[in-house]
Amino acid sequence: MFSNGSMTLADLQTGEQATILSLRGGHGFIGRMAALGFTPGSTVRMMRNSGSGPVIVSVLDTQIALGRGQAAHVQVLAAVSERGAAR
């Protein structure tokens, strides 16, 4: 977790929703991710994160499998749950 309360996409648990804050990487990586809909301000939902291997994320009504390394380069802010606390 970062000092501003954000985390990486790889840190989200199955079922959690978050807003993308930033992407870290080269121009090729950022361009590919943007083409898939991973842009700052977009909302994503973690569909499957088993703790190892790829994760499956829903963005723009599409489910996308990402490698854990790719997901670790996407900084997100988890949505606040019904109880009023993130995560």
N, C-alpha and C positions, 0 to 999 in steps of 0.2 A: 504494500500500500504506500502511496506517495503522501507527502506532508499535507497536501490539499484534500486528502480523503479519497483521491481517485485511486484506481487500480488498473491492471491490465485486463484485457478481454479474457486471457487465459485464467485469470483468478475468479471469474464469475462462476457461480454454481448453476447447475441445471435449473431452469425456470426463472432465473433472475433477469431483470431488464436493466438496461443502462443506456446512457447517452455517450456517444463518441466525443472525446475531447481533442485528441490529436493522434497522428500516425508518426512513428519514428522509423526511418529507413531511407533508402536511396530513392531517386526519382522513379525508377522502374517499379519498385515495390509500392510506393505511394500511388502511382498511376494505375496499377492493376487493382489495388484495393478500392480506389475511387471509382473505377469502372464497375466494380461489383456493388457499389452503394455505400462503402465504408468511408463516409466523409464526416468531418466535425459537425456535430448537431444532430446526426442521424441517431435514431433509436434502434437498439438491437436487443434481441432476447436469446439467451443461451438455451439451446434446445437439448444439447447433450455435452456434458463434460465429465468424463469418467475418471479424471485425474491423471491419465496418461494417454498418449496417442492424440489423434486429431479431435477437434471440437466441432460441433455443428451449431451454427448461429443463424438466426432468422433476421434478415434485414430486407426492407422493402418487399415484404411478403414472399421472400425467397429464402430457402434454407441452403446454406453454403457451408461446406466442410473446409476448415482451415487447419493447417499444421499448428501444433502448440507453439512453435517458434514464431510463426507469423502472428498468432493471436497475442503473443507477449509483446509485440511491437505496436499494439493498439491500446492507447490509454483511454479509459472510460470512467464515468462517474455513475455508480450504481443508483438506481431509482430508489426512492424512499418507500419502504413497505407500509402496509396498512397500520402497523403499530408505531410508525413515525421514526423508525431507525433504519438506516441503510444496512444491508446485509444482516 
